[in-house]
Amino acid sequence: MEPNIKNIAVLTSGGDAPGMNAAIRAVVRTGIYHGINMFGVMQGYQGLITDNIKPMDARSVSNILHLGGTVLKTARCLEFKTDEGQQIAYNNLKKNNIDGLVVIGGDGTFTGAKRFSETFGVKVIGIPGTIDNDLAGSDFTLGYDTAINTVIEAIDKIRDTADAHDRLFFIEVMGRDSGCIALRSSIASGAEAVLLPEKETSVTELIDKLALGAATKKTSSIVIVAEGHKQGGAYDIAKKVKETFDHYDTKVTILGHLQRGGSPNSFDRILGSRLGFAAVNALIAGETEKMVGLKGNEIKLTSIREALTAHSFKLEPDLMEMTEVLSI
């Protein structure tokens, strides 16, 4: 059957995430397989406004599957949030005869895509590419699993020096509104405590927990802090703890953008490929304003509206309980 979409563009927007290149590759090659002309938009929505739109063929995405970052580059574009900016972007899409758009990114990317589609009728499919894992409709967002493994590798190294010197390390990980990275990495690394945006934990409670560990002869401790915790970042919390609890030599490590970099692991390479493949097939089937996501082991469609409005989903209760039980 002849596809009802003739020209598809793909872009990456917002923060980069490992696996974005796998998704780009799958989008481009799936479209070409179905006889669709494929385009890449450089620097996200900024590229739509500046008309930085390039034709892509199957060789354009050779040897990118293993690369971190995004070959299409990314940017945060304030102009795209305005009516005038979106009008310019739409005019450039029409000039290039593009009738389908695949956007790879997080909640900011999806918010812009939803408004763009509603205003101008552009057919849009979203791929959840964010290490925060904070969009509903997908058990795992692209880059999340690789980011956790990067965090665990770093904590394992920090644990070595913590044990050698009887130190208390506060390790800050990304997660302004989501504690997903902090929660899973705390369990996988055997951290003594984790502070999450979704859970109120006072400094007093944390000190009591650390004191109990010291009393049972723990020679070091690791505390993982999500950057969005209400008590502040790792430096602030470490300072408060040190004022009243000096059993350990206290150190702080902020992992920062280290968590976004590096080659995607096998899970994110496969996930990116599955989501890119499904995104193009969804456009061919006439879908729009939908996100492709992994539910169980199946690729499902979720409306972008639902992915955004329900994104503050609860962390797994069993994992929350395990952080208490396994850290004694």
C-alpha positions as a Markdown table, in Angstrom:
| # | Residue | x | y | z |
|---|---|---|---|---|
| 1 | Met | 0.0 | 0.0 | 0.0 |
| 2 | Glu | 1.3 | 3.4 | -0.9 |
| 3 | Pro | 2.1 | 5.4 | 2.2 |
| 4 | Asn | 0.0 | 8.6 | 2.8 |
| 5 | Ile | 3.1 | 10.4 | 4.0 |
| 6 | Lys | 5.7 | 11.4 | 1.3 |
| 7 | Asn | 8.3 | 13.4 | 3.2 |
| 8 | Ile | 9.3 | 12.9 | 6.9 |
| 9 | Ala | 11.7 | 15.0 | 9.0 |
| 10 | Val | 13.3 | 14.0 | 12.2 |
| 11 | Leu | 14.8 | 16.2 | 15.0 |
| 12 | Thr | 16.3 | 15.9 | 18.4 |
| 13 | Ser | 15.5 | 18.6 | 21.0 |
| 14 | Gly | 16.3 | 19.5 | 24.6 |
| 15 | Gly | 18.8 | 17.4 | 26.5 |
| 16 | Asp | 20.7 | 14.7 | 24.6 |
| 17 | Ala | 20.4 | 11.1 | 25.7 |
| 18 | Pro | 22.3 | 7.9 | 24.8 |
| 19 | Gly | 20.4 | 6.0 | 22.1 |
| 20 | Met | 19.2 | 9.1 | 20.1 |
| 21 | Asn | 21.4 | 8.2 | 17.2 |
| 22 | Ala | 20.0 | 4.6 | 17.2 |
| 23 | Ala | 16.5 | 6.2 | 16.9 |
| 24 | Ile | 17.6 | 8.6 | 14.1 |
| 25 | Arg | 19.1 | 5.7 | 12.2 |
| 26 | Ala | 15.9 | 3.6 | 12.5 |
| 27 | Val | 13.6 | 6.6 | 11.5 |
| 28 | Val | 15.7 | 7.4 | 8.4 |
| 29 | Arg | 16.1 | 3.8 | 7.2 |
| 30 | Thr | 12.5 | 2.8 | 7.9 |
| 31 | Gly | 11.2 | 5.7 | 6.0 |
| 32 | Ile | 13.5 | 5.0 | 3.0 |
| 33 | Tyr | 12.5 | 1.4 | 3.0 |
| 34 | His | 8.9 | 2.5 | 2.5 |
| 35 | Gly | 9.8 | 4.9 | -0.3 |
| 36 | Ile | 9.6 | 8.1 | 1.8 |
| 37 | Asn | 11.9 | 11.1 | 1.4 |
| 38 | Met | 13.7 | 11.6 | 4.7 |
| 39 | Phe | 15.1 | 14.8 | 6.1 |
| 40 | Gly | 17.1 | 15.7 | 9.2 |
| 41 | Val | 16.6 | 18.9 | 11.1 |
| 42 | Met | 19.8 | 20.3 | 12.7 |
| 43 | Gln | 19.7 | 21.7 | 16.2 |
| 44 | Gly | 16.1 | 20.8 | 17.0 |
| 45 | Tyr | 13.3 | 23.4 | 16.8 |
| 46 | Gln | 16.0 | 26.0 | 16.1 |
| 47 | Gly | 16.7 | 24.3 | 12.8 |
| 48 | Leu | 13.0 | 24.4 | 11.8 |
| 49 | Ile | 13.1 | 28.2 | 12.3 |
| 50 | Thr | 16.5 | 28.7 | 10.5 |
| 51 | Asp | 15.6 | 26.2 | 7.7 |
| 52 | Asn | 18.5 | 24.0 | 8.6 |
| 53 | Ile | 16.9 | 21.0 | 7.1 |
| 54 | Lys | 18.9 | 18.5 | 5.2 |
| 55 | Pro | 17.9 | 15.5 | 3.0 |
| 56 | Met | 19.1 | 12.2 | 4.4 |
| 57 | Asp | 19.7 | 8.8 | 2.8 |
| 58 | Ala | 20.5 | 5.4 | 4.2 |
| 59 | Arg | 24.3 | 6.2 | 4.2 |
| 60 | Ser | 23.7 | 9.4 | 6.1 |
| 61 | Val | 23.1 | 7.3 | 9.2 |
| 62 | Ser | 25.9 | 4.8 | 8.7 |
| 63 | Asn | 28.1 | 4.1 | 11.8 |
| 64 | Ile | 26.2 | 6.2 | 14.2 |
| 65 | Leu | 24.4 | 3.4 | 16.2 |
| 66 | His | 27.1 | 3.2 | 18.8 |
| 67 | Leu | 27.6 | 7.0 | 19.3 |
| 68 | Gly | 26.4 | 9.0 | 22.2 |
| 69 | Gly | 24.9 | 12.4 | 21.8 |
| 70 | Thr | 23.0 | 13.2 | 18.6 |
| 71 | Val | 24.4 | 13.6 | 15.1 |
| 72 | Leu | 21.5 | 16.1 | 14.4 |
| 73 | Lys | 22.7 | 18.2 | 17.4 |
| 74 | Thr | 20.2 | 19.7 | 19.8 |
| 75 | Ala | 19.3 | 23.1 | 21.3 |
| 76 | Arg | 16.7 | 24.7 | 23.5 |
| 77 | Cys | 14.8 | 27.2 | 21.3 |
| 78 | Leu | 12.8 | 30.0 | 23.1 |
| 79 | Glu | 11.7 | 31.4 | 19.8 |
| 80 | Phe | 9.8 | 28.2 | 19.0 |
| 81 | Lys | 7.6 | 28.9 | 22.0 |
| 82 | Thr | 6.2 | 32.0 | 20.4 |
| 83 | Asp | 3.4 | 32.1 | 17.8 |
| 84 | Glu | 5.8 | 33.9 | 15.3 |
| 85 | Gly | 8.5 | 31.3 | 15.8 |
| 86 | Gln | 6.1 | 28.4 | 15.1 |
| 87 | Gln | 4.7 | 30.1 | 12.0 |
| 88 | Ile | 8.2 | 30.4 | 10.6 |
| 89 | Ala | 8.9 | 26.8 | 11.4 |
| 90 | Tyr | 5.7 | 25.7 | 9.7 |
| 91 | Asn | 6.5 | 27.8 | 6.6 |
| 92 | Asn | 9.9 | 26.1 | 6.4 |
| 93 | Leu | 8.2 | 22.6 | 6.6 |
| 94 | Lys | 5.9 | 23.5 | 3.8 |
| 95 | Lys | 8.7 | 24.9 | 1.7 |
| 96 | Asn | 10.4 | 21.5 | 2.0 |
| 97 | Asn | 7.1 | 19.7 | 1.4 |
| 98 | Ile | 7.5 | 17.9 | 4.7 |
| 99 | Asp | 4.2 | 16.3 | 5.9 |
| 100 | Gly | 5.4 | 14.3 | 8.8 |
| 101 | Leu | 7.6 | 15.0 | 11.8 |
| 102 | Val | 9.3 | 12.7 | 14.3 |
| 103 | Val | 10.5 | 14.5 | 17.4 |
| 104 | Ile | 12.9 | 12.9 | 19.9 |
| 105 | Gly | 13.2 | 14.4 | 23.3 |
| 106 | Gly | 11.6 | 15.0 | 26.7 |
| 107 | Asp | 8.6 | 16.9 | 28.1 |
| 108 | Gly | 9.7 | 20.3 | 26.8 |
| 109 | Thr | 10.1 | 18.8 | 23.3 |
| 110 | Phe | 6.7 | 17.1 | 23.5 |
| 111 | Thr | 5.0 | 20.3 | 24.8 |
| 112 | Gly | 6.3 | 22.2 | 21.7 |
| 113 | Ala | 5.3 | 19.4 | 19.4 |
| 114 | Lys | 1.8 | 19.2 | 20.7 |
| 115 | Arg | 1.1 | 22.9 | 20.3 |
| 116 | Phe | 2.7 | 22.9 | 16.9 |
| 117 | Ser | 0.5 | 20.0 | 15.7 |
| 118 | Glu | -2.6 | 21.5 | 17.2 |
| 119 | Thr | -2.0 | 24.9 | 15.6 |
| 120 | Phe | -0.9 | 23.9 | 12.2 |
| 121 | Gly | -2.1 | 20.4 | 11.7 |
| 122 | Val | 1.4 | 19.0 | 11.3 |
| 123 | Lys | 1.4 | 15.2 | 11.8 |
| 124 | Val | 3.8 | 14.5 | 14.7 |
| 125 | Ile | 5.0 | 11.4 | 16.4 |
| 126 | Gly | 7.2 | 11.6 | 19.5 |
| 127 | Ile | 10.0 | 9.4 | 20.7 |
| 128 | Pro | 10.7 | 9.7 | 24.5 |
| 129 | Gly | 14.4 | 10.5 | 24.6 |
| 130 | Thr | 15.4 | 11.6 | 28.2 |
| 131 | Ile | 17.5 | 10.1 | 30.9 |
| 132 | Asp | 15.0 | 11.2 | 33.5 |
| 133 | Asn | 12.5 | 8.5 | 32.6 |
| 134 | Asp | 9.7 | 11.0 | 33.4 |
| 135 | Leu | 7.1 | 10.5 | 30.6 |
| 136 | Ala | 4.1 | 8.3 | 31.0 |
| 137 | Gly | 3.4 | 5.7 | 28.3 |
| 138 | Ser | 6.9 | 4.1 | 28.4 |
| 139 | Asp | 8.4 | 2.0 | 31.1 |
| 140 | Phe | 11.9 | 3.2 | 29.9 |
| 141 | Thr | 12.7 | 6.3 | 28.1 |
| 142 | Leu | 15.6 | 6.4 | 25.7 |
| 143 | Gly | 19.0 | 6.9 | 27.5 |
| 144 | Tyr | 17.7 | 6.1 | 31.0 |
| 145 | Asp | 19.2 | 2.6 | 31.2 |
| 146 | Thr | 22.6 | 3.8 | 30.0 |
| 147 | Ala | 22.6 | 6.7 | 32.4 |
| 148 | Ile | 21.9 | 4.4 | 35.3 |
| 149 | Asn | 24.9 | 2.2 | 34.3 |
| 150 | Thr | 27.1 | 5.3 | 34.0 |
| 151 | Val | 26.1 | 6.4 | 37.5 |
| 152 | Ile | 26.7 | 2.9 | 39.0 |
| 153 | Glu | 30.1 | 2.7 | 37.4 |
| 154 | Ala | 31.1 | 6.0 | 39.0 |
| 155 | Ile | 29.7 | 5.0 | 42.4 |
| 156 | Asp | 31.6 | 1.7 | 42.3 |
| 157 | Lys | 34.8 | 3.7 | 41.9 |
| 158 | Ile | 33.9 | 6.2 | 44.6 |
| 159 | Arg | 33.0 | 3.3 | 47.0 |
| 160 | Asp | 36.6 | 2.1 | 46.7 |
| 161 | Thr | 38.1 | 5.3 | 48.0 |
| 162 | Ala | 35.3 | 5.7 | 50.6 |
| 163 | Asp | 36.1 | 2.3 | 52.1 |
| 164 | Ala | 39.8 | 3.1 | 52.1 |
| 165 | His | 39.4 | 6.3 | 54.1 |
| 166 | Asp | 36.3 | 5.8 | 56.2 |
| 167 | Arg | 34.5 | 8.5 | 54.2 |
| 168 | Leu | 30.9 | 9.6 | 53.8 |
| 169 | Phe | 30.2 | 10.5 | 50.2 |
| 170 | Phe | 27.2 | 12.5 | 49.0 |
| 171 | Ile | 26.8 | 11.8 | 45.3 |
| 172 | Glu | 24.4 | 14.1 | 43.3 |
| 173 | Val | 22.7 | 12.6 | 40.3 |
| 174 | Met | 20.4 | 14.2 | 37.7 |
| 175 | Gly | 16.7 | 14.4 | 38.4 |
| 176 | Arg | 15.2 | 17.8 | 39.0 |
| 177 | Asp | 11.6 | 16.5 | 39.2 |
| 178 | Ser | 12.2 | 12.7 | 38.9 |
| 179 | Gly | 14.0 | 10.4 | 41.3 |
| 180 | Cys | 14.2 | 7.5 | 38.9 |
| 181 | Ile | 18.0 | 7.6 | 38.3 |
| 182 | Ala | 18.6 | 8.1 | 42.0 |
| 183 | Leu | 16.3 | 5.3 | 43.1 |
| 184 | Arg | 17.6 | 2.5 | 40.8 |
| 185 | Ser | 21.2 | 3.5 | 41.1 |
| 186 | Ser | 21.0 | 3.5 | 44.9 |
| 187 | Ile | 19.8 | -0.2 | 44.9 |
| 188 | Ala | 22.3 | -1.3 | 42.2 |
| 189 | Ser | 25.2 | 0.4 | 44.0 |
| 190 | Gly | 24.3 | -0.6 | 47.6 |
| 191 | Ala | 24.0 | 3.0 | 48.8 |
| 192 | Glu | 23.2 | 3.5 | 52.4 |
| 193 | Ala | 20.6 | 6.2 | 51.7 |
| 194 | Val | 18.9 | 8.0 | 48.8 |
| 195 | Leu | 17.1 | 11.4 | 48.8 |
| 196 | Leu | 14.4 | 11.7 | 46.2 |
| 197 | Pro | 12.2 | 14.7 | 45.0 |
| 198 | Glu | 9.1 | 12.5 | 45.4 |
| 199 | Lys | 9.8 | 11.7 | 49.1 |
| 200 | Glu | 10.2 | 14.0 | 52.1 |
| 201 | Thr | 13.4 | 13.1 | 54.0 |
| 202 | Ser | 14.6 | 15.4 | 56.6 |
| 203 | Val | 18.3 | 15.9 | 57.5 |
| 204 | Thr | 17.5 | 14.6 | 61.0 |
| 205 | Glu | 16.2 | 11.3 | 59.5 |
| 206 | Leu | 19.3 | 11.0 | 57.3 |
| 207 | Ile | 21.6 | 11.6 | 60.3 |
| 208 | Asp | 19.7 | 9.0 | 62.3 |
| 209 | Lys | 20.2 | 6.4 | 59.5 |
| 210 | Leu | 23.9 | 7.2 | 59.1 |
| 211 | Ala | 24.4 | 7.0 | 62.9 |
| 212 | Leu | 22.8 | 3.6 | 63.0 |
| 213 | Gly | 25.2 | 2.4 | 60.3 |
| 214 | Ala | 28.2 | 3.8 | 62.2 |
| 215 | Ala | 27.0 | 2.1 | 65.4 |
| 216 | Thr | 26.9 | -1.3 | 63.5 |
| 217 | Lys | 30.5 | -0.7 | 62.4 |
| 218 | Lys | 29.9 | 0.5 | 58.8 |
| 219 | Thr | 33.3 | 1.9 | 57.7 |
| 220 | Ser | 31.9 | 4.1 | 55.0 |
| 221 | Ser | 28.6 | 5.3 | 53.6 |
| 222 | Ile | 27.2 | 6.5 | 50.2 |
| 223 | Val | 24.3 | 8.8 | 50.1 |
| 224 | Ile | 22.7 | 9.5 | 46.6 |
| 225 | Val | 21.0 | 12.8 | 46.2 |
| 226 | Ala | 18.7 | 13.6 | 43.3 |
| 227 | Glu | 19.4 | 17.2 | 42.3 |
| 228 | Gly | 15.8 | 18.2 | 42.8 |
| 229 | His | 15.5 | 17.1 | 46.5 |
| 230 | Lys | 13.6 | 19.7 | 48.6 |
| 231 | Gln | 16.4 | 19.9 | 51.2 |
| 232 | Gly | 18.8 | 21.2 | 48.5 |
| 233 | Gly | 21.6 | 19.7 | 46.4 |
| 234 | Ala | 24.4 | 17.4 | 47.7 |
| 235 | Tyr | 26.6 | 20.3 | 48.9 |
| 236 | Asp | 23.8 | 21.8 | 51.0 |
| 237 | Ile | 22.8 | 18.5 | 52.5 |
| 238 | Ala | 26.4 | 17.5 | 53.2 |
| 239 | Lys | 27.1 | 20.8 | 55.0 |
| 240 | Lys | 24.0 | 20.3 | 57.2 |
| 241 | Val | 24.9 | 16.7 | 58.1 |
| 242 | Lys | 28.5 | 17.6 | 58.9 |
| 243 | Glu | 27.5 | 20.3 | 61.4 |
| 244 | Thr | 26.0 | 17.6 | 63.7 |
| 245 | Phe | 27.4 | 14.3 | 62.5 |
| 246 | Asp | 31.2 | 14.1 | 62.1 |
| 247 | His | 31.8 | 10.3 | 62.4 |
| 248 | Tyr | 33.0 | 10.2 | 58.8 |
| 249 | Asp | 35.2 | 12.4 | 56.7 |
| 250 | Thr | 32.6 | 13.9 | 54.4 |
| 251 | Lys | 33.0 | 14.4 | 50.6 |
| 252 | Val | 30.7 | 15.5 | 47.8 |
| 253 | Thr | 30.7 | 14.4 | 44.1 |
| 254 | Ile | 28.4 | 15.9 | 41.5 |
| 255 | Leu | 28.2 | 13.6 | 38.5 |
| 256 | Gly | 26.5 | 16.2 | 36.3 |
| 257 | His | 26.5 | 15.8 | 32.6 |
| 258 | Leu | 28.7 | 12.7 | 32.8 |
| 259 | Gln | 25.4 | 10.9 | 33.0 |
| 260 | Arg | 24.3 | 11.9 | 29.6 |
| 261 | Gly | 27.4 | 11.0 | 27.7 |
| 262 | Gly | 29.0 | 7.8 | 26.4 |
| 263 | Ser | 28.0 | 5.1 | 24.0 |
| 264 | Pro | 24.4 | 3.7 | 24.6 |
| 265 | Asn | 24.3 | 0.2 | 26.0 |
| 266 | Ser | 22.6 | -2.6 | 24.1 |
| 267 | Phe | 19.3 | -2.0 | 25.7 |
| 268 | Asp | 19.2 | 1.6 | 24.5 |
| 269 | Arg | 20.5 | 0.7 | 21.1 |
| 270 | Ile | 17.7 | -1.8 | 20.7 |
| 271 | Leu | 15.1 | 0.5 | 22.3 |
| 272 | Gly | 16.0 | 3.4 | 20.0 |
| 273 | Ser | 15.8 | 1.2 | 17.0 |
| 274 | Arg | 12.4 | -0.2 | 18.0 |
| 275 | Leu | 11.0 | 3.3 | 18.7 |
| 276 | Gly | 12.3 | 4.8 | 15.5 |
| 277 | Phe | 10.9 | 2.0 | 13.5 |
| 278 | Ala | 7.5 | 2.3 | 15.2 |
| 279 | Ala | 7.4 | 6.1 | 14.9 |
| 280 | Val | 7.6 | 6.0 | 11.1 |
| 281 | Asn | 5.1 | 3.2 | 10.9 |
| 282 | Ala | 2.7 | 5.2 | 13.0 |
| 283 | Leu | 3.0 | 8.2 | 10.7 |
| 284 | Ile | 2.4 | 5.9 | 7.7 |
| 285 | Ala | -0.7 | 4.6 | 9.5 |
| 286 | Gly | -2.1 | 8.1 | 9.8 |
| 287 | Glu | -1.4 | 8.6 | 13.5 |
| 288 | Thr | -0.5 | 12.0 | 15.0 |
| 289 | Glu | 0.1 | 13.7 | 18.3 |
| 290 | Lys | 1.2 | 10.3 | 19.7 |
| 291 | Met | 4.3 | 9.0 | 21.5 |
| 292 | Val | 5.7 | 5.6 | 20.9 |
| 293 | Gly | 6.8 | 3.8 | 24.1 |
| 294 | Leu | 7.8 | 0.5 | 25.6 |
| 295 | Lys | 5.1 | -1.1 | 27.8 |
| 296 | Gly | 6.0 | -4.5 | 29.1 |
| 297 | Asn | 8.0 | -5.7 | 26.0 |
| 298 | Glu | 5.6 | -4.2 | 23.4 |
| 299 | Ile | 5.7 | -0.9 | 21.6 |
| 300 | Lys | 2.5 | 1.0 | 22.4 |
| 301 | Leu | 1.1 | 4.4 | 21.3 |
| 302 | Thr | 0.2 | 7.0 | 23.9 |
| 303 | Ser | -1.2 | 10.4 | 23.2 |
| 304 | Ile | 1.4 | 13.2 | 23.8 |
| 305 | Arg | -1.2 | 14.9 | 26.0 |
| 306 | Glu | -1.3 | 11.9 | 28.3 |
| 307 | Ala | 2.4 | 11.4 | 28.3 |
| 308 | Leu | 2.8 | 14.9 | 29.5 |
| 309 | Thr | 0.0 | 15.2 | 32.0 |
| 310 | Ala | 0.6 | 11.9 | 33.7 |
| 311 | His | 4.4 | 12.1 | 33.7 |
| 312 | Ser | 4.7 | 12.5 | 37.4 |
| 313 | Phe | 4.0 | 8.8 | 38.0 |
| 314 | Lys | 4.8 | 7.1 | 41.2 |
| 315 | Leu | 8.1 | 5.4 | 41.8 |
| 316 | Glu | 7.8 | 1.6 | 42.2 |
| 317 | Pro | 6.8 | 0.9 | 45.9 |
| 318 | Asp | 8.9 | -2.2 | 46.1 |
| 319 | Leu | 12.0 | -0.4 | 45.1 |
| 320 | Met | 11.2 | 2.4 | 47.6 |
| 321 | Glu | 10.9 | -0.2 | 50.4 |
| 322 | Met | 14.1 | -2.0 | 49.3 |
| 323 | Thr | 16.2 | 1.2 | 49.8 |
| 324 | Glu | 15.3 | 0.9 | 53.5 |
| 325 | Val | 15.5 | -2.9 | 53.9 |
| 326 | Leu | 18.7 | -3.6 | 52.0 |
| 327 | Ser | 20.8 | -0.7 | 53.3 |
| 328 | Ile | 20.9 | -1.7 | 57.0 |
